[in-house]
């Protein structure tokens, strides 16, 4: 039986998604792992290692493995059937074992060190030197010097973490999808916009229920929390959402992630200690821009000092408004979104629903690409014959000014059962060019917006437009790279606390008239956003910016301290740590039964452990970068070329701080972030 995943090694350009089945995953992985191990045994014997006869060969092996398994990982996230879940989970221990073998292979490590110490090293191109330096660092982080029981224990920990992190994400998904609230009475949903009512009716049909169904998928949850007049309904939905995958709330299954969190923290701290780091936070920062956990904590606390007074004033004003319109004397968390939307409309004359008709999703998508075309001198062309995994998915090629294809990306915009929540960009394959290979970068852009209903195009909220531009920024980082070496092309090899720079930078164009005119046109009339409404949108960017800032600081400090202060073998002080952080920076304090950590997938199932601060760190870089465009014009050719050539094109080939200074001509200015949000003194 032919295996479409193995065709990826044989040079097929794009994954044949409609042909890939769960039963293909394990045999394909077994085949590529065996082939790689056979090749590595030969590389271990190379006596005079060089880039050509050693490092380049390992790059090829890494590429083979990634091209085979990337479609498997992707399909597990966007089409999570029991069969895919089972196939994916069978593969994880095998991947983990291989990764540990590679990381602890002393023969490979010695050959990398030999190249780094050779006379030829100084003459290598910068990307190749960076790859070798990163490899030596990563060998040490993987415990290459460990022996005996410690070596075996490291491998066990990595295997266990791989399984636990996947279990965490699966339990969040299962808990999210299991909860549904149904009603036959439309008046129970008073306040919800018609598009949300239509989506609730569609959700009921999909579940073979009558009437209307409210779910915990983001579009449904946000609609209820923002517009539902019935306070008890908001409380019901908030409670279900806030207690997902925990021991609290309206449990409909055995998905408590608290024990999983305990095991993950124990294993992470043990792993860090094995390779010589005092805490997992220190271990995590070894590959980031930030110098130390203390430096990160100080960065976050400094921001909190400046943002918290504004946040408290904003909350006080919101509470006063709620009381003035007959709301509760004490705002509960399930009241905040509801009254914030009313308050914004009352003070700014602006609501998300006013803006939504100007953002039909297909129009936003084409306009977003038009913005990138003006900035970076590329074009985007639909790939009509692309093999996709769902009817909602579209594919686009990136074409340069010579008509040459530079890359390709897929867009999967709408929420559906079996699809992991949130929004993300992922790497299908990276740019990789040798004498015999000319591989183009390919990216996945995945969101969870409400889809079309009754043949009408989906219209996005402005915050959803920002999300799409954010993920597209990641995509451009991956697609516009000019680095040929796989390990540092595109998003590969970029410091984790700098990887959000291009994404947060791209969000700025969703507030600019010159950009908006290319896509923000009324779904019925085709009219652009009126100046008065645009001015309100811009003013709204700073609406409750203090509250939004301290919320992100709360998450970041919690993550950092949890991974810095946890003591292996002791009961994880998850809720105590969160409570302490909230006492220092938060202005909204959820009920004691709130179990936010149990669904905090970024740090327990994603790559953000002791790194969630990266969002604020990179937001500072993005704010400072955009100020150059504010000074010169949002489509200034010279500024855009500098950003493209110094940030997007260079990938991870040089340290992020050096690349930023090459673009901006100086180190980043911290006050830029405060100015962006109107929080500067």
Secondary structure, DSSP 8 states (H G I E B T S, - for coil): ---TTGGGTTT-SS--GGG--HHHHHHHHHHHHHHHHHHHHHHTT-SS--IIIIIHHHHHHHHHHHHHHHHHHHHHHHS--HHHHHHHHHHHHHHHHHHHHHHT-HHHHHHHHHHHTSTTGGGS-HHHHHHHHHHHHHHHHTTTT--HHHHHHHHHHHHHHHHHHHHHHHHHHHHHHH-EEEES-GGGGTT--HHHHHHHHHHHHHTT-SSEEEESSHHHHHHHHHH-S-HHHHHHHHHHHHTTTSSSSS--SS---HHHHHHHHHHHHHHHHHTT-SSHHHHHHTTSSS--HHHHHHHHHHHHHHHHHHHHHHHHHHHHHHHHTT--SS--HHHHHHHHHHHHHHHHS--HHHHHTT-BHHHHHHHHHHHHHHHHS-EEEE-TT---SSTT-EEEEEE-TTS-EEEEEEEEEE--TTS-SS-EEEEEE--EE-SS-EE-EEEEEEEEE---BTTB--B--HHHHHHHHHHHHHHHHHHS----SGGGSTTTT--TTTTTHHHHHHGGGGG-HHHHTTT-B-TTT--B--HHHHHHHHHHTTTTHHHHHHHHHHHHHHHHHHHHH--TTS---HHHHHHHHHHHH-S----TT--GGGG-HHHHTSS-TTTTTHHHHHHHHHHHHHHHHHHH-TT-HHHHHHHIIIIITTTTSS-HHHHHHHHHSS---THHHHHHTT---
